[in-house]
């Protein structure tokens, strides 16, 4: 049962890599991972005794499953070595491809030679894989069919273990590589124990203990391969929980943003799609708020100008000093008459009005020409983020959205801090910035 659990985990990891390679552009690293994981899964499955006996009888050769296990182990070592050498290589893709083909070629020659020696040794009585190893790893002697694959796998996986530990780090992928490399190290130790057994030091470790260590190594390799997908799934669930409140609020304000076909794929893709909806809705909301504020400021300027003209019209021109001041402002010879149109035009230049006709209705804010400023909004990429900590900047943006809940028109945009506040900080990516705003907004909602 344990063997099938390990084989199932390795098969699942292989299936995920195959699916990823089909969705994305296939590379040498993806192919090498598929080869390594699939081959190791085959090794685990071929060591299940009922399947071993079935294959032996179908192929009419006793213990043929052991020979196939050796071939699969060689393929696993070749795939692992190609993967790590390609990742760490600084050569061109063409050169890396040639090196990978050479490594696969060497592995194919070793596998063919091992199978040839296996068949040349003749048939032996049918037995379980562990019993077969006990009989062929006698002290003082080692079958050439076992020596060839053991030496090659030890060499290839040692290179893989050294490079894997060197490139491991604290990132999500780095942690997965570290766990995968620990499994490879355990495989190397198990194979070293087999060589020690053949060298005559059987008292140090038995075949059963080495086989158990090999099973643990397979489990670690499977865990390291599945760890990125597991962390991505749990991380995506957490992120989806974080962004849901602000997504619901912005979706209520801008329902047209969410129109279209939603992707049905991995949860990580769905979270990225929802974050793009939040980004689009935030831009629309900021654009509307900035346009509304510019419209209101323009209306306030016109209202102030109209108030100045009203005050001039109601001035008592009987007073000499008032006549003098008004004469200086309008340069008129007859101060007792109503101001004519040319005087109003001069006055409009003073208060920066565009047309004397605007004085007829200073409170009219519905002129479509006033909305032309919306086309002149600066792109957020050209703005400089405020010189505040990113967390504080996200708090201001989230507070603006939160204060506009349930508001309509001007009330909804009253707390708008400005377009520059939506510019992501230099240390944040687009995804991290949307997630930080969503996190701060979630802390404000009940």
C-alpha positions as CSV (number, residue, x, y, z in Angstrom):
1,X,0.0,0.0,0.0
2,X,2.8,2.4,0.9
3,X,4.5,1.7,-2.5
4,X,1.3,2.6,-4.3
5,X,0.9,5.8,-2.3
6,X,4.4,6.8,-3.4
7,X,3.8,5.8,-7.0
8,X,0.6,7.7,-7.0
9,X,2.2,10.9,-5.7
10,X,4.9,10.6,-8.3
11,X,2.3,10.0,-11.0
12,X,0.4,13.0,-9.8
13,X,3.5,15.2,-9.9
14,X,4.2,13.9,-13.4
15,X,0.7,14.7,-14.5
16,X,0.9,18.2,-13.2
17,X,4.2,18.8,-15.1
18,X,2.7,17.4,-18.3
19,X,-0.4,19.7,-17.9
20,X,1.9,22.7,-17.3
21,X,4.0,21.8,-20.4
22,X,0.8,21.6,-22.5
23,X,-0.6,24.9,-21.3
24,X,2.7,26.8,-21.5
25,X,5.6,26.6,-23.9
26,X,7.5,23.3,-23.4
27,X,11.2,23.6,-22.4
28,X,14.1,21.4,-21.7
29,X,13.5,21.8,-18.0
30,X,9.9,20.7,-18.2
31,X,10.7,17.7,-20.3
32,X,13.5,16.7,-17.9
33,X,11.2,17.0,-14.9
34,X,8.6,14.8,-16.7
35,X,11.2,12.2,-17.5
36,X,12.7,12.2,-14.0
37,X,9.4,12.0,-12.1
38,X,7.7,9.5,-14.5
39,X,10.7,7.2,-14.4
40,X,10.9,7.3,-10.6
41,X,7.2,6.6,-10.4
42,X,7.8,3.6,-12.6
43,X,10.5,2.4,-10.3
44,X,8.1,2.6,-7.3
45,X,5.4,0.8,-9.2
46,X,7.7,-2.0,-10.4
47,X,8.7,-2.8,-6.8
48,X,5.1,-3.8,-5.9
49,X,5.3,-7.5,-5.8
50,X,1.9,-8.4,-7.5
51,X,2.8,-6.1,-10.4
52,X,6.3,-7.6,-10.5
53,X,5.0,-11.1,-10.9
54,X,2.4,-10.0,-13.5
55,X,5.1,-8.4,-15.7
56,X,7.4,-11.4,-15.3
57,X,4.7,-13.7,-16.5
58,X,3.5,-11.5,-19.4
59,X,7.1,-11.0,-20.7
60,X,8.0,-14.7,-20.0
61,X,11.3,-13.7,-18.3
62,X,11.7,-14.1,-14.6
63,X,12.8,-10.9,-12.7
64,X,12.5,-8.8,-15.9
65,X,10.8,-6.1,-13.7
66,X,14.2,-5.7,-11.9
67,X,15.9,-5.0,-15.3
68,X,13.1,-2.5,-16.2
69,X,13.5,-0.8,-12.8
70,X,17.2,-0.3,-13.5
71,X,16.4,1.3,-16.8
72,X,13.8,3.6,-15.2
73,X,16.3,4.6,-12.5
74,X,18.8,5.5,-15.2
75,X,16.2,7.6,-16.9
76,X,15.4,9.3,-13.6
77,X,19.0,10.2,-13.1
78,X,19.4,11.5,-16.6
79,X,16.3,13.7,-16.4
80,X,17.4,15.1,-13.0
81,X,20.9,15.8,-14.3
82,X,19.6,17.5,-17.4
83,X,17.1,19.6,-15.4
84,X,19.6,21.0,-12.9
85,X,22.4,21.6,-15.5
86,X,20.0,23.4,-17.8
87,X,18.7,25.6,-15.0
88,X,22.2,26.5,-13.8
89,X,23.7,26.9,-17.2
90,X,24.7,30.3,-18.6
91,X,25.1,28.9,-22.2
92,X,22.8,29.7,-25.1
93,X,19.6,27.6,-25.5
94,X,21.1,25.9,-28.5
95,X,24.2,24.8,-26.6
96,X,22.1,23.7,-23.6
97,X,19.9,21.6,-25.9
98,X,23.0,19.9,-27.4
99,X,24.3,19.2,-23.9
100,X,21.0,17.7,-22.9
101,X,20.9,15.5,-26.0
102,X,24.4,14.3,-25.2
103,X,23.4,13.4,-21.6
104,X,20.3,11.5,-22.8
105,X,22.5,9.7,-25.3
106,X,24.9,8.6,-22.6
107,X,22.0,7.4,-20.4
108,X,20.5,5.5,-23.3
109,X,23.9,3.7,-23.9
110,X,24.2,2.8,-20.2
111,X,20.6,1.5,-20.1
112,X,21.1,-0.6,-23.2
113,X,24.3,-2.0,-21.9
114,X,22.7,-2.9,-18.5
115,X,19.8,-4.7,-20.2
116,X,22.2,-6.5,-22.5
117,X,24.2,-7.8,-19.5
118,X,21.0,-8.6,-17.6
119,X,19.8,-10.9,-20.4
120,X,23.3,-12.3,-21.0
121,X,23.4,-13.5,-17.3
122,X,20.5,-15.9,-18.1
123,X,17.3,-16.6,-16.3
124,X,17.1,-17.0,-12.5
125,X,14.4,-18.4,-10.4
126,X,11.5,-16.0,-10.0
127,X,11.7,-13.9,-6.8
128,X,10.7,-10.6,-5.2
129,X,12.9,-7.6,-6.0
130,X,14.3,-7.4,-2.5
131,X,15.2,-11.1,-2.6
132,X,16.8,-10.6,-6.0
133,X,19.0,-7.8,-4.6
134,X,20.0,-10.0,-1.7
135,X,21.1,-12.8,-3.9
136,X,23.0,-10.6,-6.4
137,X,24.7,-8.3,-3.9
138,X,26.8,-10.9,-2.3
139,X,29.9,-9.9,-0.4
140,X,32.9,-9.9,-2.6
141,X,31.0,-9.8,-5.9
142,X,28.6,-7.6,-7.8
143,X,26.8,-8.4,-11.0
144,X,27.8,-6.2,-13.9
145,X,24.1,-5.6,-14.7
146,X,23.8,-3.9,-11.3
147,X,27.2,-2.3,-11.3
148,X,26.7,-0.2,-14.5
149,X,23.4,1.5,-13.4
150,X,24.5,2.0,-9.8
151,X,27.7,3.8,-10.8
152,X,26.0,6.0,-13.4
153,X,23.1,6.9,-11.1
154,X,25.4,7.7,-8.2
155,X,27.4,10.0,-10.4
156,X,24.5,11.8,-12.1
157,X,22.5,12.2,-8.9
158,X,25.5,13.4,-7.0
159,X,25.8,16.3,-9.5
160,X,22.1,16.9,-9.1
161,X,22.3,17.0,-5.3
162,X,25.3,19.4,-5.3
163,X,23.7,21.8,-7.8
164,X,20.3,21.6,-6.1
165,X,21.6,22.5,-2.7
166,X,23.6,25.3,-4.2
167,X,20.6,26.9,-5.9
168,X,18.1,26.4,-3.0
169,X,16.8,29.5,-1.3
170,X,13.8,30.8,0.8
171,X,11.5,31.5,-2.1
172,X,8.6,29.2,-2.9
173,X,10.4,27.5,-5.8
174,X,13.7,27.5,-3.8
175,X,12.0,25.6,-1.0
176,X,10.6,23.0,-3.4
177,X,14.0,22.5,-5.0
178,X,15.5,22.0,-1.5
179,X,12.9,19.3,-0.6
180,X,13.4,17.7,-4.0
181,X,17.2,17.7,-3.5
182,X,16.9,16.1,-0.1
183,X,15.1,13.2,-1.8
184,X,17.8,12.9,-4.4
185,X,20.4,12.8,-1.6
186,X,18.5,10.0,0.1
187,X,18.5,8.1,-3.2
188,X,22.3,8.5,-3.4
189,X,22.7,7.2,0.2
190,X,20.5,4.2,-0.5
191,X,22.5,3.3,-3.6
192,X,25.7,3.8,-1.7
193,X,24.4,1.3,0.9
194,X,23.9,-1.2,-1.9
195,X,27.5,-0.7,-3.0
196,X,28.7,-1.2,0.6
197,X,26.7,-4.4,0.8
198,X,28.4,-5.6,-2.4
199,X,31.8,-4.6,-0.9
200,X,31.3,-6.9,2.1
201,X,30.2,-4.4,4.8
202,X,26.8,-6.0,5.2
203,X,26.8,-5.4,8.9
204,X,26.4,-1.7,8.4
205,X,23.0,-1.8,6.7
206,X,20.7,-4.4,5.3
207,X,18.9,-4.6,2.0
208,X,15.6,-4.0,3.8
209,X,16.8,-0.8,5.4
210,X,18.3,0.5,2.1
211,X,15.0,-0.3,0.4
212,X,13.1,1.6,3.1
213,X,15.5,4.6,2.7
214,X,14.8,4.4,-1.1
215,X,11.1,4.6,-0.4
216,X,11.5,7.6,1.8
217,X,13.7,9.3,-0.9
218,X,10.9,8.7,-3.5
219,X,8.4,10.3,-1.1
220,X,10.6,13.4,-0.6
221,X,11.1,13.8,-4.4
222,X,7.3,13.6,-4.9
223,X,6.7,16.1,-2.1
224,X,9.3,18.5,-3.5
225,X,7.7,18.3,-6.9
226,X,4.2,18.8,-5.5
227,X,5.1,21.5,-3.0
228,X,4.9,24.5,-5.5
229,X,1.4,23.4,-6.6
230,X,0.3,22.9,-3.0
231,X,1.6,26.2,-1.8
232,X,0.1,27.9,-4.9
233,X,-3.3,26.4,-4.2
234,X,-3.4,27.4,-0.5
235,X,-1.9,30.8,-1.3
236,X,-4.5,31.4,-4.0
237,X,-7.3,30.5,-1.6
238,X,-6.0,33.0,0.9
239,X,-5.6,35.7,-1.7
240,X,-9.1,35.1,-3.0
241,X,-10.4,35.5,0.5
242,X,-8.4,38.7,0.9
243,X,-9.5,40.4,-2.4
244,X,-13.2,39.4,-2.3
245,X,-14.6,42.4,-0.3
246,X,-13.0,45.1,-2.5
247,X,-13.9,43.1,-5.6
248,X,-17.6,43.0,-4.5
249,X,-17.6,46.7,-3.8
250,X,-15.9,47.8,-7.0
251,X,-18.0,45.3,-9.0
252,X,-21.1,46.9,-7.6
253,X,-19.9,50.4,-8.7
254,X,-18.6,49.2,-12.1
255,X,-20.6,46.1,-13.2
256,X,-19.4,46.4,-16.8
257,X,-15.9,45.5,-15.8
258,X,-16.8,41.9,-15.0
259,X,-18.5,41.2,-18.4
260,X,-17.0,38.4,-20.4
261,X,-16.0,34.8,-20.2
262,X,-14.4,33.9,-16.9
263,X,-11.4,31.5,-17.1
264,X,-11.9,28.0,-15.8
265,X,-8.5,26.8,-15.0
266,X,-6.1,26.6,-12.0
267,X,-7.1,28.7,-9.0
268,X,-4.0,30.8,-9.4
269,X,-5.3,31.9,-12.9
270,X,-8.7,32.8,-11.5
271,X,-7.1,34.9,-8.7
272,X,-5.0,36.7,-11.3
273,X,-8.1,37.4,-13.4
274,X,-10.0,38.9,-10.4
275,X,-7.0,41.0,-9.5
276,X,-7.0,42.4,-13.1
277,X,-10.7,43.3,-12.6
278,X,-9.8,45.1,-9.4
279,X,-7.1,47.0,-11.2
280,X,-9.5,48.1,-14.0
281,X,-12.2,49.1,-11.6
282,X,-9.8,51.1,-9.5
283,X,-8.6,53.0,-12.5
284,X,-12.2,53.7,-13.6
285,X,-13.1,54.9,-10.1
286,X,-10.1,57.1,-9.8
287,X,-10.7,58.6,-13.3
288,X,-14.3,59.4,-12.3
289,X,-13.3,60.9,-9.0
290,X,-10.5,63.0,-10.6
291,X,-12.9,64.2,-13.3
292,X,-15.6,65.1,-10.7
293,X,-13.1,67.1,-8.6
294,X,-11.9,69.0,-11.6
295,X,-15.5,69.7,-12.7
296,X,-16.3,70.9,-9.1
297,X,-13.2,73.2,-9.0
298,X,-14.1,74.7,-12.3
299,X,-17.6,75.4,-11.2
300,X,-16.4,77.0,-8.0
301,X,-14.2,79.3,-10.0
302,X,-17.1,80.4,-12.2
303,X,-19.3,80.9,-9.1
304,X,-16.6,83.2,-7.6
305,X,-16.4,85.2,-10.8
306,X,-20.2,85.6,-10.9
307,X,-20.2,86.8,-7.3
308,X,-17.6,89.5,-8.1
309,X,-19.8,90.8,-11.0
310,X,-22.9,90.8,-8.8
311,X,-21.1,92.9,-6.2
312,X,-20.0,95.4,-8.9
313,X,-23.6,95.7,-10.1
314,X,-24.9,96.5,-6.6
315,X,-22.2,99.1,-5.8
316,X,-23.4,102.5,-4.8
317,X,-21.8,104.8,-7.5
318,X,-22.9,108.0,-5.7
319,X,-19.8,107.8,-3.5
320,X,-16.8,109.5,-5.1
321,X,-14.3,107.0,-3.9
322,X,-16.4,104.2,-5.2
323,X,-16.7,105.9,-8.5
324,X,-12.9,106.3,-8.6
325,X,-12.2,102.6,-7.8
326,X,-14.8,101.4,-10.3
327,X,-13.5,103.8,-12.9
328,X,-10.1,102.3,-12.5
329,X,-11.4,98.8,-12.8
330,X,-13.6,99.3,-15.8
331,X,-12.2,102.5,-17.3
332,X,-15.7,103.8,-18.1
333,X,-16.6,107.5,-18.7
334,X,-20.2,107.1,-17.5
335,X,-20.4,105.3,-14.1
336,X,-24.1,105.7,-13.8
337,X,-25.0,103.4,-16.7
338,X,-25.1,99.6,-16.6
339,X,-22.0,97.8,-17.7
340,X,-22.1,97.0,-21.4
341,X,-21.0,93.7,-23.0
342,X,-17.5,94.9,-23.7
343,X,-17.0,95.8,-20.0
344,X,-18.2,92.3,-19.0
345,X,-15.8,90.8,-21.4
346,X,-12.9,92.7,-19.7
347,X,-14.2,91.6,-16.4
348,X,-14.3,88.0,-17.4
349,X,-10.6,88.2,-18.3
350,X,-9.9,89.4,-14.8
351,X,-11.8,86.5,-13.1
352,X,-10.6,84.0,-15.8
353,X,-14.1,83.1,-17.2
354,X,-14.2,81.9,-20.8
355,X,-17.4,83.6,-21.9
356,X,-19.6,86.4,-20.5
357,X,-22.5,84.1,-21.3
358,X,-21.5,81.9,-18.3
359,X,-22.5,84.7,-16.0
360,X,-26.2,84.1,-16.8
361,X,-26.2,80.9,-14.8
362,X,-23.2,80.6,-12.5
363,X,-24.6,77.4,-10.8
364,X,-25.0,75.5,-14.0
365,X,-22.5,72.5,-13.8
366,X,-24.0,70.4,-16.5
367,X,-22.2,71.8,-19.5
368,X,-20.8,68.8,-21.5
369,X,-17.8,70.9,-22.5
370,X,-16.7,70.8,-18.8
371,X,-16.2,67.0,-19.1
372,X,-13.5,67.4,-21.7
373,X,-10.9,67.5,-19.0
374,X,-11.4,63.7,-18.5
375,X,-9.6,63.1,-21.7
376,X,-6.6,65.0,-20.4
377,X,-6.0,62.8,-17.3
378,X,-2.4,61.8,-16.9
379,X,-1.5,58.1,-17.2
380,X,-0.8,56.6,-13.8
381,X,2.5,55.2,-15.0
382,X,3.8,58.8,-15.5
383,X,2.9,59.8,-11.9
384,X,5.3,59.6,-8.9
385,X,4.1,57.7,-5.9
386,X,3.8,59.7,-2.7
387,X,6.8,59.6,-0.4
388,X,5.1,57.5,2.3
389,X,5.5,53.9,3.3
390,X,3.7,51.5,0.9
391,X,1.4,50.3,3.7
392,X,0.3,53.8,4.6
393,X,-0.3,54.5,0.9
394,X,-2.5,51.4,0.5
395,X,-4.4,52.4,3.7
396,X,-5.2,55.8,2.1
397,X,-6.5,54.2,-1.1
398,X,-8.5,51.6,0.8
399,X,-10.0,54.2,3.1
400,X,-11.1,56.2,0.1
401,X,-12.9,53.2,-1.3
402,X,-14.4,52.4,2.0
403,X,-15.7,55.9,2.7
404,X,-17.5,55.9,-0.6
405,X,-19.6,52.8,0.2
406,X,-23.2,53.6,-0.5
407,X,-22.4,57.1,-1.7
408,X,-23.6,58.6,-5.0
409,X,-22.0,61.2,-7.2
410,X,-19.9,63.8,-5.3
411,X,-20.4,62.1,-2.0
412,X,-18.6,59.0,-3.3
413,X,-15.5,60.9,-4.5
414,X,-15.2,63.3,-1.5
415,X,-12.2,61.5,0.0
416,X,-10.3,60.9,-3.2
417,X,-6.6,61.4,-2.4
418,X,-5.4,62.0,-6.0
419,X,-4.3,59.9,-8.9
420,X,-0.7,59.7,-7.7
421,X,-1.8,57.7,-4.6
422,X,-2.8,54.8,-6.9
423,X,0.7,54.6,-8.4
424,X,2.3,51.4,-7.1
425,X,5.5,51.9,-5.0
426,X,8.8,51.0,-6.6
427,X,9.3,48.0,-4.4
428,X,5.9,46.5,-5.3
429,X,4.8,44.5,-8.3
430,X,1.3,45.0,-9.8
431,X,0.1,41.9,-8.1
432,X,1.6,42.8,-4.7
433,X,0.2,46.3,-4.9
434,X,-3.4,45.2,-5.6
435,X,-3.1,42.6,-2.9
436,X,-1.9,45.2,-0.4
437,X,-4.8,47.5,-1.1
438,X,-7.2,44.6,-0.8
439,X,-5.6,43.6,2.5
440,X,-6.0,47.1,3.9
441,X,-9.5,47.3,2.6
442,X,-10.5,44.0,4.2
443,X,-9.2,45.3,7.6
444,X,-11.8,48.2,7.3
445,X,-14.9,46.1,6.5
446,X,-16.7,44.2,9.3
